Amino acid sequence: MSEELEVNKVYEMLEDDDVFQLDSGDTFTVKKFKEIAIKKYQEKLDLRIQIVGQTYQTSLYQPIYPLEVSQETRLLAGTMMWCSSKAGTRCQVIKINSKGWQKGKIIIEVSRDFESGTGQAWVKFCSDEPPESLSPLDEIRQSEEYKKAGQ
């Protein structure tokens, strides 16, 4: 049952100026974390092996780029993506114009485009607290007509 509830949680994209702190104590702006994640992911994809003072570059994605379906058919890859655990990583987030820290979980995704060589990263957050939702009646209660009727 708890797994089902986790699946139904809503994750929102964090903005570059938002700040998050992992339970380990490491603190990042989202922008800086994205830069680090893209760089680290590229390093994972491109191995550098030193042999007798010479550097040889190999690539982890060479075996799958392109994907040879048959001798006649070779498919070129578009992007390769890495995603953190869908269970999320515990943290707390403070957003620009927010009232304080929110506890919750983040999910991180990083991709690498084969053609352009560029990377992209996303940090998504799910608060432990349920989102504040307005009742349809709250909208009516906040209208000018309702306020005038109550006077």
Order of alpha helices (4+ residues) and beta strands (2+ residues): alpha-beta-beta-beta-alpha-beta-beta-beta-beta-beta-beta-beta-beta-alpha-alpha
